[in-house]
Amino acid sequence: MKAVTINQYGSIDVLEYSDIDKPQITPNQLLVKIHATSVNPVDWKIRQGQLQLLSGFNFPIILGSDLSGVVLEVGEEVESFEPGDEIYTFINPLTGGAYAEYIAIPANTAALKPKNMTHSQAATVPVAGLTAFQGLLDLGQIRPGQKVLINGASGGVGIFAVQIAKAMKAEVIGVCSSNNITLVESLGANRVIDYNQIDFTQELEQYDIIFDAVGKETFSSCENILKPQGIYISTLPTVDNLPPTFFSLFVPGKKSKLILAQSNPRDLNALRELIEDGLVKSIIGRTYKLEEIAEAHAYSEMGHAVGKIAITTEETSLVD
């Protein structure tokens, strides 16, 4: 099968479009024909070697975590799926494997994909969508009427956070550049702040939840604009955010939390329902073929991608 591999850490030049063996499944796994995947920042951070202490040196490494595809085979212990099912999920980005034509995945991490989405659209949902969903619902305990600020509202995670917060009947304030204000408003934001014009951390307005979808702020910079029981949620584990996240476990009042999403059928099914009900959609900024992954990484690394970046396998790119 075709796959994108790396044999060392480095620039986009280390990405190789290779032929490797198709995986074999264990009794609790599914063999999936991948129709689409997507690019997440963690993918190129792993490629660069930023996470090499976690991702290791067992080369070659297949990158990629998001995927949408069709079940080809089911393990003998699997009862929840059958061949032909269209599924979506994400796998641990540190182990990777989604930048390929086929993958073997644990059945208990997947769910049926939304019926009203193509594979390209569905593949952009799991990492970003679950990060927003689990961050707002599990960590933020979001409730109707709360005032929620989404920093990075036009990015891959931010687009889902705005829509999910709105679906939970919160008052949503998005932060983005002037170029993307119209997009964020179309997703349901009650108000949009242009970060080039206004530093939201210096405003007098206070929020129940600040969801930092790009990890560019800190609990300290946002503490004054949190309500007394407000929660700051970051998607990025940094030296600035880890200490307050630890200490807020033991101190009442304002909280700092870190979201590290986990793929599970319950939340994927909940997301699917929101999507099929028309409350959440994916915004795809660009689509590339699997063999164009270097170009996709280069675009993502620029840091200004709007929405998600979809990657299709060669044979489905023209029809999906």
N, C-alpha and C positions, 0 to 999 in steps of 0.2 A: 504494500500500500504506500501511498504518498504521505509524507509528513514533513513538518518543518522542525528541524533539530538544531541544537547547538552542541559543539564539541569543546567549547571554551567560552568563558565570559568575555563580553566586550561590546563593540558597537554593532550597528545593524549588519555589518559585514560578516558577522559570525553566524548569521541565520542561513541554514542550508535547506533547500527543497530536495528531500531525499526519498529513496525507496527503502522501506524497512518491512519486517514481518508483521502480518496482521496478528493482533493479540488473541489469546485463547482465554475463555471465561472459566471461572470457578463456579461451584454450585449456586452461589448467591449473587451472581453477577448477570448483567445483560451485555450482549454484544450489540453495539449501536453503530449504524452507518451515519456518520456526522454529515449533515447537510449545511450547517453553518456554525460558526463560532464568533467570537468578538475579541477586540483588544481592550484590555484593562491596564491601567498604569502599572499594576504589580507585575504584569508580564514582562515589560521592558526593564523594570527595576531588577527582576531576576536575571534577565539576559545580560544586563550591565554588571552583575556581580554584587549588587548592593545587599542582597540577602543570601550570599553564598554560604554563610555559616548555617543557614537553615536549609537551603536547597541542595547543598553538598556538591560533590565533584564526581558523581557517578555518570559520566558522559557516555553516550549522547543523551541529552535531555530534550524531551518534547515539551514545548511551552503550551500555554493556553488552558483556560479553566471553564469558560462558558461553552455550552453546546446545545444544539437542537438537532434532532435526527430521528431515525426510524429504527426500532428494535428488530434485529435480524435473528438473534438467538437468545433463549433464556436458560439460565442455569436450572438444574433439576430441583432445587429448593425454592425457586421463585414462583410465587402464585399471583402476584399483583400485576404482572404484565404478560403479554404474549407477542409473538412475532407480528410485525405490522403496526404496532402501536407507535404513535408519534409522541416523543417525550422531549422534555427540556430539563436542564439541571446545570450545576457547576461542580467541578471537582477541585480538590485542594490545589491552588496554583503552585505550591512548592513542589508537588509531584507532577503536575501538569498532565498533558496528553491530548488536549483538545485541538491542537493545530495538526490535525490528521484526518484521514478518511474514515478510520474506524477506531473505536475505543471500547474497552471493557470497563464497566462501571458497577459499583454496588447498586443493587435494585432499590435499596432503601434510601437512596439519595435523590431519586428522580420522581417526576410527576408527568402526567399527560400535558402536552403543550396547549396553550390557548387555541381554540378552534378558529378564532378570527385573526390569527397571526400566521404569516409565512414563517418558514424556518429561520430566515434571515432576521426577521423581527423578533421571534421568540428567543433566539440565541443572544440577543442583547439585553435580555431581562434578568437572568438569574443573579449574577454577582451584584450589579448595580441595584436592581429591584429589591433583592433580599437585604442588602445593606441598608437601604432606606426604610424598608418595611420593618425589619427587626430593630433598627435603631429607634424609630419613632414609636413603635408599639411596645416592644419588649423593654427597652431601656428608658424611653421617654414617657411611657404610659400615657400617650396622647389622649386627650379627651375633647369632646365637642366644645367649641367656644374658646379654647385656649389660643393664645397668641404665639405663633411659631415662626421663627426666622430661619430661612434656608440660605446659607452662604454657599455660593457656587451653584446657583439655581438652574443655570443653563447647561451644566456639565452632565456627564454620564449618570452619576448618582443623583445629582440635584434635580433633574427632570422628573425622576420617580418620586423623590421626596416631596416636591411641590404637589404632585397629583395625589399621593397617598395622604398627605396632611389635609388636603382639601376634601378628599373622600371621607376622612374622619371628622369632617365638619369643623375644622380649626380655621382661625383667621391666619392667612398665610402671607408672609412678607418675604419676597425673594430678593437676593442680591446678585447682580451680574453686571456685565458691561453694557454700555448704551446700545451696542449692536444687537443685543439679545433681549432687550426689554419686551418687545412685542411678543416674542416666543414665550417668555415666562408668563406674561399676562394671559396668553392663550391657553396655558396649562392650568389656569385657575387662580393665580396669585392675586390677592386683594390689593397689594401694593408692591411695587418693584423699586429697589434702590440701585442707582448707578454708582458702583464703587469708585469710579473715577471722579465723581462729583461730591460724594458724601461718604464719610467714614462712619459706618453704622455703630461702631463701638463707642463713638463719642456723642451719640444722640441721647436724649433724655428718656426715650421710650424704653419700656422694659418688656421682657418676653418670658413666657413659661418654658419654652424650649428654644434653644439655639442649636440647629443642626448644621455643623460645619462640614459640608460635603466635599470640600477641597482641602481641608486640614491646614488652612493658611492663617487661622487665628489660634488663640490659646484660651484656656479657661481664665487666665489672669486678665487678658485683654477684654474678655466678654463679661467678667464677673459683675461689673457695675450695672450692666443692662439686663441682668437676670433678675426676675422676681425673687422674693425671699426663699421660695422653694423651687426656684427655677433649675433647669438641667441643661448643661452644655454637653453636646455629643459630638465627638470628633471621629473622623474616619481614618485618622493617621496617628499611629503610636509614635510620639516624639518625646524627646527629653523634657520638653516644656510641659507636656500634658500628662505624662505618666505619674509624676509625684502627686498632683492634685487629684487625679483619678483614684490613687491608692488612699490618700488621706480622707477623701470624701466618703469612703466606706464607713468611717468611724465618727464623722462629724456631722451633726444635723445642719439643715439649711441647704444652701445651693450645692449642686452636685456637678462633678465632672465625670463623664463616662466615655468609654471607647467602644465602638462597634466593630466587631470582627464577625462577619456574617458566616452562617453555617447553612449548607444546603439540606433541606428536609422536605418531605412530601407535604406536610401540613401547611407550611408557609408558601411553598410553590403553588399548592392548590388554592390558597387564599388569594395569592396574586393573580392566578388564572381567573378566578371569579371576578375580581375587580376589572381585569382586562376585558373579559367577555361581557361584562355589564357596561362597558364603555366608560368607566371611571378612570382608567389608566391606559396609557398607550406608550409605545417606544418612539423616540425621535432618533432616526438614524441620520447622522451627518454625512457619512461617507461609507461606501461599500467597496471592498477589494476582494480579489480572488486569493486563494490560499498561497499561490506562488508569488503574490505581490505583498507578502507580509512585511517585508523590510520597509516598503513605502508606507504601509499602515503604521508601523512602529514609529517611523520618523515623524509622521503627522501627529501622532498621539504625544510624542515627546515634546512637541512645541508648546503644549500646555494650554492651547486655546480651542480645542475641539468642542464643537457644539453637539450635544447629544452623544450618541454612541457610534462606534465604528464597527461595522459588520464585516465578517469574513466568510465567503462562501467557497465550497469545494468547486472544482472546475466544471464538473458535469451539471451542477445545479445552479451555477451563477447566472445563466441566461434565462432560467424559467422560474426561479424562486424569488 
